[in-house]
Amino acid sequence: MSAPVGPVRAVLEEYAFPLEREFLARPFAALVPRLAAVRAEVKRRGLWAPHLPAALGGMGLALPAFGEVSAVLGESPIGHYLFGCNAPDIGNQELLLAHGSDAQRAQWLAPLARGEIRSCFAMTEPEYAGSNPVWMDTRAVPDGSDYVITGHKWFTSSADGAAFTIVMAVTDPAAPPHQRASQIIVPMGAPGITFVRNIPVMGEGGSDYASHAELRFDAVRVPQANRIGPEGAGFALAQERLGPGRIHHCMRWLGIAERAFRLMVQRAVTRELAPGEPLGRQQVVQHWIAESRAEMDAARLLVLDVAHRIEREGAHAARDGISLIKFHVAGVLQRVLDRAIQVHGALGMTDDTPLAYWYRHERGARIYDGPDEVHKSAVGRRILEGAGMTRSPGGRR
């Protein structure tokens, strides 16, 4: 199925863009009833969950086609939510679809796919560097047919109001580093979970779906049947979801960049420095516009090329490309947003446009899912090793 870009854009123009000023000015929870009505309209038009198979109520788009849709949805900060393909739900859906048990799919995936509940993913810990994801302290200790989970997580996106979280926890401390952890479904209402706070991001704490939480797990007991996949497979499953997830993120970032670009161009045309002297006549503004267009077009081709390679050969074969798009597109996004804000002047610092919101929240694009520097080092090292450079003593990476 080809990407239904036109119908998707029509929904954004009719419903999403008019709601953005309210989204930027009010807590997300206050908008949920109105957003639910738009979601129902999306379902009525047959555009719900473009990434999921028809059996789960989705459109069944292949990864490259969904990437095209994701870029359009990225043009609004509520686009992906309205179409039921918002992170972190989308990653959890794909994980449960590929590796969940029949019981897990019935209890958690089915209502998640319908948009009746939300979920979150608890991996990062404040005490340990997120750039080394195998280094964590949260433990899941077997006790009869249960696990008892104790640990501290943060930047658990959208935990506020979520029905369940998937927790990355060490189940075998003696195993090799990449085989120590497992992924376990934990209901958010389970005894022992403490919702510490929504973490302010550049001063904005957010609420409901639009938030990042700090959580504590104090002897939280869940059945071992809640584990996803084999014990010790947590890191492998996390890596597997990162490949398609990077396509989702990067195309969403390009959608943001496209919207920022349009706003920048419109501002350059309409803002006058003096009567009859539009801002766009400034050569530096012309250069920013040209550079942004070139960077965005090149980045889109790179991302779609990697998406096609993932479809043909799998995420492992495309791992260098997956790293390349992560740091490259994150950099393009940051530069385009910065130029757009500069062209808007003081207006760009306000929430009268979505630019400041995106700048606050998407600066993290160069940090989450692995800092850019880690991806650059990994790709550079593999290129050099392919040219004959040996690894450092002891095989250290």
TAURWO-V372678 format. One record per residue. N is the residue number from 1. PHI is phi in degrees with one decimal (NA if undefined). OMEGA is omega in whole degrees, -180 to 180 (NA if undefined). NEAR is the number of other ideal C-beta (glycine too) atoms within 8 Angstrom. Layout:
((N & PHI & OMEGA & NEAR) (N & PHI & OMEGA & NEAR))
This chain:
((1 & NA & 178 & 8) (2 & -75.7 & -178 & 4) (3 & -72.3 & -180 & 9) (4 & -82.3 & -173 & 11) (5 & -62.7 & -178 & 9) (6 & -61.1 & 178 & 6) (7 & -60.9 & 178 & 9) (8 & -65.4 & -180 & 13) (9 & -63.3 & 179 & 9) (10 & -61.3 & 178 & 8) (11 & -65.5 & 179 & 16) (12 & -59.6 & -176 & 14) (13 & -67.5 & -177 & 8) (14 & -80.8 & -171 & 7) (15 & -120.7 & -171 & 11) (16 & -73.9 & -177 & 14) (17 & -58.0 & 178 & 8) (18 & -65.1 & -179 & 7) (19 & -89.9 & -171 & 13) (20 & -65.6 & -180 & 12) (21 & -60.7 & 178 & 8) (22 & -69.5 & 177 & 8) (23 & -59.4 & -178 & 11) (24 & -74.8 & -174 & 9) (25 & -101.0 & -173 & 6) (26 & -124.9 & 174 & 7) (27 & -59.5 & -178 & 7) (28 & -57.4 & -178 & 13) (29 & -57.1 & -179 & 8) (30 & -69.4 & -178 & 6) (31 & -94.9 & -172 & 12) (32 & -54.6 & 179 & 9) (33 & -59.6 & 179 & 6) (34 & -69.3 & 178 & 8) (35 & -66.5 & 178 & 12) (36 & -62.4 & 179 & 8) (37 & -66.3 & 178 & 8) (38 & -68.3 & 177 & 13) (39 & -58.8 & 178 & 13) (40 & -62.7 & 178 & 8) (41 & -68.1 & 176 & 10) (42 & -59.6 & 178 & 13) (43 & -62.8 & -179 & 10) (44 & -60.2 & -179 & 6) (45 & -85.3 & 178 & 8) (46 & 73.6 & -176 & 6) (47 & -113.6 & -176 & 12) (48 & -72.9 & 173 & 13) (49 & 45.6 & -176 & 14) (50 & -59.9 & -176 & 14) (51 & -87.3 & -174 & 12) (52 & -97.0 & 178 & 12) (53 & -68.3 & -178 & 7) (54 & -61.0 & -180 & 7) (55 & -61.4 & 178 & 4) (56 & -105.3 & 177 & 12) (57 & 87.9 & -178 & 10) (58 & -98.0 & -178 & 14) (59 & -95.3 & 178 & 13) (60 & 71.4 & -180 & 7) (61 & -71.8 & 171 & 12) (62 & -68.7 & -173 & 7) (63 & -56.4 & 180 & 11) (64 & -62.1 & 179 & 10) (65 & -66.9 & 177 & 12) (66 & -64.8 & 177 & 15) (67 & -57.9 & 178 & 15) (68 & -63.3 & 178 & 12) (69 & -66.0 & -179 & 16) (70 & -61.2 & 179 & 15) (71 & -64.6 & 178 & 14) (72 & -67.7 & -179 & 13) (73 & -62.6 & 180 & 16) (74 & -64.5 & -179 & 16) (75 & -69.8 & 174 & 11) (76 & -124.8 & 179 & 13) (77 & -65.5 & 177 & 9) (78 & -113.6 & -175 & 11) (79 & -61.0 & -177 & 14) (80 & -65.1 & 178 & 13) (81 & -61.3 & -177 & 9) (82 & -65.6 & -177 & 15) (83 & -103.8 & 175 & 17) (84 & 69.3 & 178 & 13) (85 & -130.1 & -178 & 14) (86 & -83.2 & 171 & 11) (87 & -77.5 & 0 & 10) (88 & -86.7 & -178 & 11) (89 & -58.4 & -176 & 13) (90 & -62.2 & 178 & 13) (91 & -66.7 & 179 & 12) (92 & -67.2 & 177 & 12) (93 & -62.4 & -179 & 15) (94 & -65.1 & 178 & 12) (95 & -64.3 & -180 & 15) (96 & -68.2 & 179 & 14) (97 & -63.8 & -177 & 12) (98 & -84.1 & -169 & 7) (99 & -131.7 & -179 & 8) (100 & -73.9 & 174 & 12) (101 & -75.1 & 178 & 6) (102 & -58.1 & -180 & 6) (103 & -65.9 & 179 & 7) (104 & -64.7 & 180 & 13) (105 & -65.5 & -179 & 12) (106 & -68.6 & -175 & 8) (107 & -79.1 & -171 & 8) (108 & -114.6 & -175 & 15) (109 & -69.3 & -175 & 14) (110 & -58.6 & 179 & 10) (111 & -69.1 & 177 & 10) (112 & -66.5 & 179 & 16) (113 & -64.1 & 180 & 13) (114 & -79.2 & -179 & 7) (115 & 80.9 & -179 & 9) (116 & -81.0 & 178 & 5) (117 & -135.3 & 173 & 10) (118 & -120.5 & -179 & 10) (119 & -139.7 & 175 & 15) (120 & -149.0 & -175 & 15) (121 & -132.3 & -174 & 12) (122 & -105.7 & -179 & 14) (123 & -127.6 & -174 & 10) (124 & -68.7 & 179 & 9) (125 & -123.7 & -176 & 12) (126 & -66.7 & -176 & 7) (127 & -83.6 & -174 & 5) (128 & -131.3 & -178 & 9) (129 & -66.7 & 178 & 5) (130 & -66.5 & 178 & 10) (131 & -72.4 & 176 & 8) (132 & -121.9 & -170 & 7) (133 & -68.8 & 178 & 10) (134 & -84.8 & -178 & 9) (135 & -102.3 & -179 & 7) (136 & -150.1 & -175 & 13) (137 & -113.4 & -179 & 9) (138 & -62.7 & -176 & 16) (139 & -117.6 & 171 & 11) (140 & -121.1 & -174 & 13) (141 & -97.7 & 178 & 8) (142 & -63.2 & 176 & 8) (143 & -147.0 & -174 & 7) (144 & 66.1 & 179 & 4) (145 & -95.1 & -178 & 5) (146 & -112.4 & 162 & 10) (147 & -111.3 & 172 & 16) (148 & -113.2 & -170 & 10) (149 & -106.0 & 177 & 18) (150 & -134.8 & 179 & 10) (151 & 171.7 & -173 & 13) (152 & -135.4 & -179 & 12) (153 & -126.4 & 172 & 15) (154 & -148.9 & -170 & 12) (155 & 50.6 & 172 & 10) (156 & -85.1 & -171 & 15) (157 & -62.4 & 174 & 11) (158 & 67.1 & 178 & 18) (159 & -68.0 & -179 & 15) (160 & -66.8 & -179 & 12) (161 & 93.1 & 179 & 8) (162 & -73.4 & 178 & 12) (163 & -83.0 & 180 & 10) (164 & -153.3 & 173 & 12) (165 & -125.0 & 170 & 14) (166 & -102.3 & -174 & 15) (167 & -100.4 & 170 & 16) (168 & -89.3 & -176 & 13) (169 & -139.5 & 178 & 15) (170 & -73.2 & 178 & 11) (171 & -108.2 & 178 & 14) (172 & -144.5 & -177 & 9) (173 & -61.7 & -177 & 6) (174 & -86.7 & -178 & 3) (175 & -75.1 & 173 & 8) (176 & -55.7 & -171 & 5) (177 & -50.5 & -176 & 7) (178 & -83.2 & 180 & 7) (179 & -123.8 & -177 & 10) (180 & -84.9 & -168 & 14) (181 & -106.7 & 175 & 13) (182 & -129.4 & 175 & 15) (183 & -107.3 & -171 & 15) (184 & -132.6 & 177 & 14) (185 & -77.9 & 179 & 14) (186 & -129.1 & 174 & 16) (187 & -60.9 & -177 & 8) (188 & -68.1 & 178 & 12) (189 & -91.5 & -178 & 4) (190 & -64.7 & 176 & 10) (191 & -57.3 & 179 & 5) (192 & 104.2 & 175 & 10) (193 & -86.2 & 174 & 13) (194 & -113.5 & 174 & 8) (195 & -84.3 & -173 & 9) (196 & -72.3 & -176 & 7) (197 & -176.2 & 160 & 7) (198 & -87.6 & -173 & 10) (199 & -79.2 & 177 & 11) (200 & -64.5 & 177 & 7) (201 & -106.4 & -175 & 11) (202 & 49.6 & 174 & 7) (203 & 94.5 & -178 & 5) (204 & -110.7 & -178 & 8) (205 & -80.2 & -179 & 9) (206 & 71.7 & 178 & 11) (207 & -158.7 & 175 & 10) (208 & 52.6 & -177 & 12) (209 & -60.3 & -175 & 10) (210 & -86.2 & -176 & 7) (211 & -160.7 & 176 & 15) (212 & -135.4 & -169 & 12) (213 & -108.0 & 167 & 17) (214 & -106.3 & -176 & 12) (215 & -127.8 & 170 & 15) (216 & -123.0 & 178 & 10) (217 & -116.3 & -177 & 16) (218 & -118.1 & -180 & 8) (219 & 54.9 & 179 & 8) (220 & -78.6 & -175 & 13) (221 & -103.4 & 175 & 11) (222 & -137.0 & 178 & 13) (223 & -65.6 & 175 & 7) (224 & -62.6 & 176 & 9) (225 & -64.1 & 177 & 7) (226 & -81.2 & 178 & 11) (227 & -68.9 & 177 & 12) (228 & -95.7 & 180 & 14) (229 & 74.4 & -178 & 10) (230 & -68.2 & 174 & 5) (231 & -63.1 & -180 & 7) (232 & 87.2 & -178 & 11) (233 & -93.9 & -174 & 11) (234 & -58.0 & -178 & 14) (235 & -69.5 & 179 & 12) (236 & -61.9 & 178 & 9) (237 & -66.8 & 178 & 13) (238 & -63.7 & 178 & 12) (239 & -65.1 & -179 & 9) (240 & -63.7 & -179 & 10) (241 & -76.3 & -178 & 11) (242 & -71.5 & -177 & 11) (243 & -61.2 & 175 & 14) (244 & -59.8 & -180 & 11) (245 & -60.9 & 178 & 13) (246 & -67.5 & 176 & 13) (247 & -61.5 & 178 & 17) (248 & -55.6 & -177 & 16) (249 & -62.1 & -173 & 12) (250 & -65.0 & 178 & 14) (251 & -69.7 & 174 & 15) (252 & -63.6 & 178 & 13) (253 & -59.9 & 179 & 15) (254 & -68.3 & 174 & 17) (255 & -63.4 & 176 & 15) (256 & -59.8 & -179 & 14) (257 & -61.8 & 179 & 15) (258 & -62.4 & 179 & 12) (259 & -65.6 & 178 & 12) (260 & -61.8 & 179 & 13) (261 & -62.7 & 179 & 14) (262 & -61.5 & 178 & 8) (263 & -63.1 & 180 & 12) (264 & -63.9 & -180 & 16) (265 & -62.8 & -180 & 10) (266 & -62.2 & 178 & 8) (267 & -65.2 & -179 & 13) (268 & -64.9 & -179 & 13) (269 & -79.4 & -170 & 9) (270 & -99.0 & -178 & 7) (271 & -82.5 & -179 & 10) (272 & -105.2 & 174 & 9) (273 & -83.4 & 175 & 7) (274 & -157.6 & -179 & 5) (275 & -52.5 & 179 & 4) (276 & 77.6 & -178 & 5) (277 & -121.7 & -178 & 7) (278 & -68.3 & 180 & 11) (279 & -56.7 & -177 & 12) (280 & -65.2 & 177 & 10) (281 & -79.1 & 176 & 7) (282 & -73.3 & -175 & 8) (283 & -61.0 & -179 & 5) (284 & -63.8 & 177 & 6) (285 & -67.1 & 176 & 12) (286 & -59.7 & 179 & 10) (287 & -65.0 & 178 & 8) (288 & -59.8 & -180 & 12) (289 & -66.9 & 180 & 13) (290 & -64.9 & 180 & 8) (291 & -62.6 & -180 & 10) (292 & -63.0 & -180 & 14) (293 & -60.8 & -180 & 9) (294 & -64.6 & -178 & 8) (295 & -65.4 & -179 & 11) (296 & -67.7 & -179 & 14) (297 & -64.3 & 179 & 8) (298 & -65.4 & -179 & 8) (299 & -64.3 & 179 & 15) (300 & -60.7 & 180 & 11) (301 & -63.0 & 179 & 8) (302 & -64.0 & -178 & 13) (303 & -64.5 & -179 & 15) (304 & -65.6 & 176 & 11) (305 & -62.3 & 179 & 9) (306 & -66.6 & 178 & 15) (307 & -60.4 & 178 & 12) (308 & -64.7 & 180 & 9) (309 & -68.8 & 176 & 11) (310 & -59.7 & 179 & 15) (311 & -62.0 & -176 & 8) (312 & -79.4 & -166 & 5) (313 & -120.2 & -179 & 6) (314 & 96.6 & -174 & 7) (315 & -66.2 & -177 & 12) (316 & -65.1 & 180 & 5) (317 & -65.0 & -178 & 7) (318 & -97.0 & -169 & 13) (319 & -62.7 & 178 & 9) (320 & -64.9 & 178 & 9) (321 & -63.3 & 179 & 11) (322 & -62.6 & 176 & 14) (323 & -70.4 & -179 & 13) (324 & -60.4 & -177 & 12) (325 & -68.4 & -178 & 15) (326 & -60.6 & -175 & 15) (327 & -79.9 & -178 & 12) (328 & -69.0 & -177 & 10) (329 & -69.7 & 176 & 15) (330 & -59.5 & 178 & 12) (331 & -68.3 & 177 & 10) (332 & -60.5 & 180 & 14) (333 & -57.6 & -177 & 14) (334 & -63.3 & -179 & 12) (335 & -67.7 & -179 & 11) (336 & -65.5 & 178 & 15) (337 & -60.8 & -179 & 15) (338 & -63.9 & 178 & 9) (339 & -64.2 & -179 & 12) (340 & -63.2 & 178 & 15) (341 & -64.1 & -179 & 12) (342 & -63.0 & 179 & 9) (343 & -66.3 & 179 & 14) (344 & -77.7 & -179 & 13) (345 & 63.5 & -177 & 7) (346 & -59.6 & 179 & 6) (347 & -57.8 & -179 & 9) (348 & -65.4 & 180 & 13) (349 & -87.2 & -177 & 6) (350 & -98.4 & 174 & 8) (351 & -96.6 & 172 & 8) (352 & -75.1 & 169 & 5) (353 & -126.8 & 178 & 10) (354 & -78.7 & -173 & 11) (355 & -62.0 & -178 & 13) (356 & -65.1 & 177 & 12) (357 & -59.0 & -180 & 10) (358 & -64.3 & -179 & 12) (359 & -63.6 & 178 & 11) (360 & -63.4 & -168 & 11) (361 & -91.0 & -178 & 10) (362 & -96.9 & 170 & 12) (363 & -59.9 & 177 & 10) (364 & -66.9 & 179 & 8) (365 & -58.0 & 180 & 12) (366 & -85.6 & -178 & 10) (367 & -118.6 & -174 & 8) (368 & -71.6 & -173 & 7) (369 & 58.4 & 180 & 7) (370 & 96.2 & 179 & 11) (371 & -56.9 & -180 & 9) (372 & -52.1 & -176 & 12) (373 & -62.6 & 179 & 7) (374 & -65.4 & -180 & 9) (375 & -66.1 & 178 & 13) (376 & -62.5 & 180 & 10) (377 & -64.3 & -178 & 8) (378 & -63.2 & 180 & 9) (379 & -67.0 & -180 & 11) (380 & -60.8 & 180 & 8) (381 & -64.0 & -179 & 9) (382 & -65.4 & 177 & 9) (383 & -63.2 & -179 & 9) (384 & -67.3 & 178 & 8) (385 & -65.2 & 176 & 10) (386 & -65.4 & 178 & 6) (387 & -90.9 & 174 & 6) (388 & 112.8 & 178 & 5) (389 & -72.2 & 180 & 5) (390 & -84.2 & 177 & 5) (391 & -70.5 & 177 & 6) (392 & -67.8 & -178 & 6) (393 & -53.0 & 180 & 4) (394 & 82.0 & 179 & 4) (395 & 74.5 & -179 & 6) (396 & -62.7 & -179 & 6) (397 & -100.7 & NA & 4))
